[in-house]
Amino acid sequence: MKNYVFLIAGTFFFAASVAIFAMPNSLAEGGVPGLALLIYHETDISPALTTLILNAVILLIGFRYLPKDMIIKSLITIPLFSFFIYILEDLTSGIPDPLLAAIFAGVFTGAGFGLIFRSGSTTGGTSTIARMLNYKFGWELTGTNFILDASVVVAGIFVIGPLYTMYTVLALFIGKRVTDYVLEGFEAKRVVHIFSDKTKEVEHALQTSLGTHTTVLKAEKNAEGVEENLIYVAIPKQRLFYLKKLVNSIDENAFTVVHTVKDVTGGSFAEAHHPGQKTFRSKKLERRYYKKQADEESFTSPDNTPVNEKA
């Protein structure tokens, strides 16, 4: 049920981008919607009609090459997309500023694409053609889809002119970024690599004080006979400051490397993995707890000895 809610909402956002921002402001799109917009700008034929006809023909040709589930969802998406364009296209006369229109077209397109992709469906058009070419000739899906979309955008130079084609490219770029955010989440996660002589103490502190799931990769001893194992941990962005402060309080010479990632699932991001790991009712309580833990003057090692106590 949730997938169909995403499908309907995503189709509406995409149709709003075409009808409210692209059509009245001489902008285009990639793929079949872009081709329909170019036909509209040249002949005044509504994209609601042309997208329905073009996508139906493409789907009919590619019927035997597509998964059954994708066909069913495409049979919903294609007429729904045209219907939304039909009811939205006369609601506005456009935005006076084409740059602002391009920005909002990108935002709405990206949100629509992201929700449609999350539902497990596609927008039809060039993605369907790319899949057919992949099945028939082994052509790479992403590259083929990009070439098909780019061809439509380049053709826009002869219909809407170079300036509005550049606005269209800007809209497509923003749309791609927004789609990534919808699919992967707005809050980037951090993966941290920690090299320390005090592996056990650091690992124990991270688990009990920050509630993280850690992995220790064993290393060989270096020329000085020191074994610096690697601690691998993924954390939400807001915990990074507290993690650094915690590690530094245990081992001032620890070597820490931080990477930005967008998609982390399972582990401590899903549920507790050990009795000491904390869970919280809200983000506010979570931040308050970790701040308090990081501000502690000393932390306890597995043998109950304060690890920052001077020898």
Secondary structure, DSSP 8 states (H G I E B T S, - for coil): -HHHHHHHHHHHHHHHIIIIIIGGGT---SHHHHHHHHHHHHH---HHHHHHHHHHHHHHHTGGGS-HHHHHHHHHHHHHHHHHHHHHTTS----S-HHHHHHHHHHHHHHHHHHHHHTT----THHHHHHHHHHHH---HHHHHHHHHHHHHHHGGGTTHHHHHHHHHHHHHHHHHHHHHHHH-SS-EEEEEEEES-HHHHHHHHHHHH---EEEE-----TTS---EEEEEEEEGGGHHHHHHHHHHH-TT-EEEEEEES---SGGGTS--STT----SSHHHHHHHHHHHHT-S--B-TTS-BTTS--
